[in-house]
């Protein structure tokens, strides 16, 4: 099994691509979903957030008010870094548990849906492939304004907090162009899925796992058995 990082920018269409991959049977681990799970009340991250940001970031039921917290960090770079330092280690540990589960189930590859993949760079060293979902700046701005009911100024401010899509595009191994129709995007995802499914890269990880499980001597005997069968 190998890992594929999927990223994009706000309103670039990453969720659309992620949904298509799920429909194709690919296991997808969403960092945003995991992020909500690791800040549930009484978790370590939850207590650190309340300690540093105060009880005003809580809803009446005691859960984190993600919208209010989002407003705070979008306008303050230092507070955004602080929040990331609290949540990212917990998110990565939780994602690792999911990865191990999919590995044991025998999947060829797993998609890690990570919005800030290239901003943090904490996971890129573990990825065999990186995919960015790209759309042109005008389309991104329009989609965000329409989706979230934002003014142009508010939308531009949110986009500015992320690495430009053009820069992410240059860092990725694969690019899904999502400025056009949904059908065109779907075709591109199908081509990417076929390429990943046909890859033999999963054998490398599987061989390493066997080596760890059996030891060098056991691996030699296992290889001899395979060659003789």
NORLIN-V468599 format. One line per field, one symbol per residue. psi: psi as a letter, one per 40 degrees, with the letter a starting at -180 (. if undefined). A space follows every 10 residues. Layout:
# NORLIN-V468599
psi: ???
This chain:
# NORLIN-V468599
psi: iihhhhaaih feeddddddd dddeehhhhh dddddddefi heiddddddd ddeieeeiid eeihgddddd ddddehdddd dddddddddd dddddddddd ddddeeidih hhhhdfdddd ededeehdih hhhiiidddd dddddddefi iddddddddd eihidddddd didihhhfeb iddddddddd dddddddeie dddddddddd dddeiddddd ddddddde.
